[in-house]
Amino acid sequence: MTDLKRLLEMALRSEIDSRDIYQKASNMTKNALLKEKFNFLSGEEAKHKILIENIIKMKFPNEEIEIPESTEVPLPRITVSEKDPISKLLTQAMDAEKETSKFYANIAKQLDEENASLMQYLSSIEMSHYYFLQAERDLILKFENYDQYFEMMHVGP
Protein backbone atom coordinates (compact mmCIF):
# COMPACT_ATOMS: atom_id res chain seq x y z
CA MET A 1 0.00 0.00 0.00
CA THR A 2 1.38 3.38 -0.94
CA ASP A 3 1.78 6.15 1.60
CA LEU A 4 -0.79 8.29 -0.21
CA LYS A 5 -3.41 5.55 -0.16
CA ARG A 6 -2.77 5.00 3.54
CA LEU A 7 -3.19 8.74 4.22
CA LEU A 8 -6.45 8.83 2.27
CA GLU A 9 -7.74 5.80 4.14
CA MET A 10 -6.87 7.52 7.43
CA ALA A 11 -8.82 10.52 6.16
CA LEU A 12 -11.79 8.18 5.64
CA ARG A 13 -11.45 6.96 9.22
CA SER A 14 -11.37 10.56 10.41
CA GLU A 15 -14.57 11.42 8.50
CA ILE A 16 -16.35 8.34 9.85
CA ASP A 17 -15.30 9.16 13.42
CA SER A 18 -16.32 12.81 13.03
CA ARG A 19 -19.71 11.83 11.61
CA ASP A 20 -20.28 9.50 14.57
CA ILE A 21 -19.21 12.14 17.11
CA TYR A 22 -21.58 14.73 15.67
CA GLN A 23 -24.39 12.19 15.66
CA LYS A 24 -23.65 11.34 19.30
CA ALA A 25 -23.57 15.05 20.14
CA SER A 26 -26.94 15.50 18.45
CA ASN A 27 -28.37 12.69 20.55
CA MET A 28 -26.90 14.19 23.75
CA THR A 29 -28.27 17.71 23.43
CA LYS A 30 -31.79 18.80 24.31
CA ASN A 31 -31.38 22.08 22.43
CA ALA A 32 -33.35 21.65 19.17
CA LEU A 33 -31.31 24.26 17.28
CA LEU A 34 -27.99 22.78 18.33
CA LYS A 35 -29.27 19.28 17.57
CA GLU A 36 -30.06 20.42 14.03
CA LYS A 37 -26.57 21.92 13.64
CA PHE A 38 -24.90 18.71 14.84
CA ASN A 39 -27.01 16.73 12.36
CA PHE A 40 -25.89 19.11 9.60
CA LEU A 41 -22.21 18.57 10.51
CA SER A 42 -22.72 14.81 10.66
CA GLY A 43 -24.17 14.91 7.14
CA GLU A 44 -21.26 17.02 5.92
CA GLU A 45 -18.75 14.48 7.24
CA ALA A 46 -20.66 11.69 5.46
CA LYS A 47 -20.35 13.63 2.18
CA HIS A 48 -16.62 14.11 2.74
CA LYS A 49 -16.25 10.36 3.20
CA ILE A 50 -17.81 9.77 -0.23
CA LEU A 51 -15.52 12.34 -1.88
CA ILE A 52 -12.42 10.75 -0.36
CA GLU A 53 -13.59 7.27 -1.38
CA ASN A 54 -13.95 8.55 -4.96
CA ILE A 55 -10.41 9.94 -4.93
CA ILE A 56 -9.06 6.59 -3.72
CA LYS A 57 -10.99 4.74 -6.44
CA MET A 58 -9.60 7.09 -9.11
CA LYS A 59 -6.02 6.97 -7.84
CA PHE A 60 -5.99 3.25 -6.98
CA PRO A 61 -8.61 1.63 -9.25
CA ASN A 62 -7.50 -1.97 -8.73
CA GLU A 63 -7.05 -1.79 -4.98
CA GLU A 64 -9.55 -2.40 -2.22
CA ILE A 65 -10.21 0.40 0.25
CA GLU A 66 -9.07 -0.63 3.72
CA ILE A 67 -10.39 1.71 6.36
CA PRO A 68 -8.14 1.47 9.43
CA GLU A 69 -9.60 0.84 12.89
CA SER A 70 -7.92 4.03 14.06
CA THR A 71 -5.91 6.81 12.52
CA GLU A 72 -2.24 7.54 13.04
CA VAL A 73 -2.99 11.18 12.36
CA PRO A 74 -2.44 13.17 15.54
CA LEU A 75 -6.02 14.41 15.70
CA PRO A 76 -7.34 15.51 19.09
CA ARG A 77 -9.63 12.90 20.63
CA ILE A 78 -13.10 14.00 21.52
CA THR A 79 -14.13 12.59 24.88
CA VAL A 80 -17.30 13.93 26.38
CA SER A 81 -19.89 12.46 28.68
CA GLU A 82 -23.50 13.51 29.09
CA LYS A 83 -22.52 15.26 32.34
CA ASP A 84 -20.00 17.56 30.60
CA PRO A 85 -21.06 21.01 29.45
CA ILE A 86 -21.74 21.20 25.72
CA SER A 87 -19.05 23.88 25.44
CA LYS A 88 -16.45 21.19 26.20
CA LEU A 89 -17.64 19.12 23.24
CA LEU A 90 -17.69 22.17 20.98
CA THR A 91 -14.14 23.14 21.97
CA GLN A 92 -12.84 19.62 21.34
CA ALA A 93 -14.67 19.45 18.00
CA MET A 94 -13.12 22.80 17.01
CA ASP A 95 -9.63 21.43 17.73
CA ALA A 96 -10.35 18.31 15.67
CA GLU A 97 -11.69 20.33 12.73
CA LYS A 98 -8.59 22.54 12.72
CA GLU A 99 -6.22 19.56 12.76
CA THR A 100 -8.23 17.78 10.06
CA SER A 101 -7.94 20.89 7.91
CA LYS A 102 -4.14 20.83 8.28
CA PHE A 103 -4.06 17.11 7.53
CA TYR A 104 -6.03 17.55 4.30
CA ALA A 105 -3.83 20.46 3.22
CA ASN A 106 -0.80 18.18 3.64
CA ILE A 107 -2.45 15.40 1.61
CA ALA A 108 -3.20 17.94 -1.15
CA LYS A 109 0.54 18.51 -1.58
CA GLN A 110 0.91 14.87 -2.66
CA LEU A 111 -1.86 14.82 -5.27
CA ASP A 112 -2.24 15.91 -8.87
CA GLU A 113 -3.78 19.33 -9.42
CA GLU A 114 -7.40 18.17 -9.81
CA ASN A 115 -7.42 15.98 -6.69
CA ALA A 116 -5.26 18.45 -4.79
CA SER A 117 -7.93 21.11 -5.35
CA LEU A 118 -10.55 18.78 -3.92
CA MET A 119 -8.45 18.13 -0.81
CA GLN A 120 -7.77 21.88 -0.45
CA TYR A 121 -11.51 22.42 -0.74
CA LEU A 122 -12.12 19.85 2.02
CA SER A 123 -9.42 21.54 4.10
CA SER A 124 -11.25 24.86 3.71
CA ILE A 125 -14.59 23.26 4.55
CA GLU A 126 -13.11 21.78 7.74
CA MET A 127 -11.99 25.28 8.72
CA SER A 128 -15.49 26.58 8.01
CA HIS A 129 -16.74 23.91 10.43
CA TYR A 130 -14.22 25.23 12.96
CA TYR A 131 -15.65 28.77 12.71
CA PHE A 132 -19.21 27.43 12.76
CA LEU A 133 -18.44 25.54 15.99
CA GLN A 134 -16.60 28.52 17.43
CA ALA A 135 -19.65 30.75 16.98
CA GLU A 136 -21.85 28.12 18.64
CA ARG A 137 -19.40 27.66 21.50
CA ASP A 138 -19.20 31.40 22.11
CA LEU A 139 -23.01 31.60 22.30
CA ILE A 140 -23.22 28.54 24.53
CA LEU A 141 -20.64 29.97 26.94
CA LYS A 142 -22.93 32.96 27.43
CA PHE A 143 -26.11 30.90 27.80
CA GLU A 144 -24.94 27.38 28.72
CA ASN A 145 -27.30 26.91 31.64
CA TYR A 146 -30.23 28.78 30.12
CA ASP A 147 -32.16 25.72 28.96
CA GLN A 148 -31.86 24.21 32.43
CA TYR A 149 -34.22 26.92 33.64
CA PHE A 150 -36.30 27.45 30.49
CA GLU A 151 -36.63 24.03 28.91
CA MET A 152 -38.94 25.22 26.13
CA MET A 153 -36.35 27.74 24.92
CA HIS A 154 -35.10 25.53 22.06
CA VAL A 155 -37.99 23.20 21.37
CA GLY A 156 -38.20 24.25 17.74
CA PRO A 157 -41.19 24.47 15.43
Residue pairs with C-beta under 8 A, 6 or more apart in sequence:
1 63
1 66
2 60
3 110
4 59
4 107
4 110
4 111
5 56
5 59
5 60
5 63
7 107
7 110
8 52
8 55
8 56
8 59
8 107
9 56
9 65
9 66
9 67
9 68
10 68
10 71
10 72
10 73
11 52
11 73
11 103
11 104
11 107
12 49
12 52
12 53
12 56
12 65
12 67
13 67
13 68
13 69
13 70
13 71
14 71
14 73
14 75
14 100
14 103
15 45
15 46
15 48
15 49
15 52
16 45
16 49
16 67
17 71
18 41
18 45
18 96
18 100
19 42
19 45
19 46
19 49
20 42
21 78
21 93
21 96
22 38
22 39
22 41
22 42
22 45
22 93
23 38
23 39
23 42
25 38
25 80
25 86
25 89
25 93
26 35
26 38
26 39
26 42
28 80
28 82
28 86
28 89
29 35
29 38
29 86
30 147
30 151
30 154
31 86
31 147
31 153
31 154
32 154
32 155
32 156
33 154
33 156
34 86
34 136
34 140
34 154
36 156
37 132
37 136
41 129
41 132
41 133
44 125
44 129
48 122
48 125
51 118
51 122
52 122
53 65
55 111
55 115
55 118
55 119
56 63
56 65
57 65
58 115
59 111
59 115
73 99
73 103
74 99
75 96
75 99
75 100
75 103
76 92
76 95
76 96
76 99
77 92
78 89
78 92
78 93
78 96
79 92
80 88
80 89
80 92
85 140
85 144
86 140
86 144
87 137
87 140
87 141
87 144
90 133
90 134
90 136
90 137
90 140
91 137
93 129
93 133
94 130
94 133
94 134
94 137
97 126
97 127
97 129
97 130
97 133
98 126
98 127
98 130
100 126
101 123
101 124
101 126
101 127
101 130
102 123
104 119
104 120
104 122
104 123
104 126
105 119
105 120
105 123
107 119
108 115
108 116
108 117
108 119
108 120
108 123
109 116
111 119
146 153
147 153
147 154
